[in-house]
Amino acid sequence: MWAKALLFLIIGILSSLLIVVELPSVRLVVLLVLAIWSFCRAYYFAFYILERYVDPSYRFSGLFSLIRYLWKQRKKP
């Protein structure tokens, strides 16, 4: 699990660096930081907040797991 997290971190850092090297500007760096920060907050919302309020006993393994769970709950009478 730690190796996977490390690989994601390396991919994110390298991708960000390559974007900044390709188009170096302060505006781009700020926008990139804001985009990364907002996606991190959305991820937090999806897995922490929704897990607590949707069904605390169910452990979601990802966004598709959450969607599948909500779809099954919608079909129940």
C-alpha positions as CSV (number, residue, x, y, z in Angstrom):
1,M,0.0,0.0,0.0
2,W,2.9,2.4,0.8
3,A,4.5,1.7,-2.5
4,K,1.3,2.5,-4.3
5,A,1.0,5.8,-2.4
6,L,4.7,6.6,-3.1
7,L,4.2,5.9,-6.9
8,F,1.1,8.2,-7.0
9,L,3.2,10.9,-5.3
10,I,6.1,10.5,-7.7
11,I,3.7,10.6,-10.7
12,G,2.0,13.7,-9.4
13,I,5.3,15.5,-8.7
14,L,6.8,14.6,-12.1
15,S,3.7,15.5,-14.0
16,S,3.5,18.8,-12.3
17,L,7.1,19.6,-12.9
18,L,6.9,18.7,-16.5
19,I,3.9,21.0,-16.9
20,V,5.7,23.9,-15.3
21,V,8.9,23.2,-17.3
22,E,6.9,23.2,-20.5
23,L,5.0,26.5,-19.7
24,P,6.8,28.3,-16.9
25,S,4.7,31.0,-15.3
26,V,3.6,31.9,-11.8
27,R,-0.1,31.9,-13.0
28,L,0.2,28.3,-14.2
29,V,1.8,27.2,-10.9
30,V,-0.9,28.8,-8.8
31,L,-3.6,27.3,-11.0
32,L,-2.0,23.9,-10.8
33,V,-1.7,24.1,-7.0
34,L,-5.3,25.2,-6.7
35,A,-6.5,22.3,-9.0
36,I,-4.5,19.7,-7.0
37,W,-5.8,21.1,-3.7
38,S,-9.4,21.1,-4.8
39,F,-9.2,17.5,-6.1
40,C,-7.7,16.5,-2.7
41,R,-10.6,18.2,-0.9
42,A,-13.1,16.5,-3.2
43,Y,-11.4,13.1,-2.5
44,Y,-11.6,13.8,1.2
45,F,-15.3,14.7,0.9
46,A,-16.1,11.5,-1.1
47,F,-14.4,9.1,1.2
48,Y,-14.6,10.6,4.7
49,I,-17.7,12.7,4.8
50,L,-19.9,10.5,2.6
51,E,-18.8,7.3,4.3
52,R,-19.8,8.8,7.7
53,Y,-23.2,10.0,6.6
54,V,-24.2,7.5,3.8
55,D,-23.6,4.3,5.8
56,P,-21.0,4.2,8.6
57,S,-20.9,0.4,8.6
58,Y,-20.0,0.1,4.9
59,R,-16.4,0.6,3.8
60,F,-16.2,2.1,0.3
61,S,-13.2,0.9,-1.7
62,G,-13.4,3.7,-4.3
63,L,-15.7,6.1,-6.1
64,F,-17.2,3.2,-8.2
65,S,-17.9,1.3,-5.0
66,L,-19.8,4.4,-3.7
67,I,-21.7,4.7,-6.9
68,R,-22.6,1.0,-7.0
69,Y,-23.7,1.2,-3.3
70,L,-25.9,4.2,-4.0
71,W,-27.3,2.5,-7.1
72,K,-28.2,-0.6,-5.2
73,Q,-29.8,1.4,-2.4
74,R,-32.0,3.3,-4.9
75,K,-33.3,0.0,-6.3
76,K,-34.4,-1.3,-2.9
77,P,-38.1,-0.9,-2.1
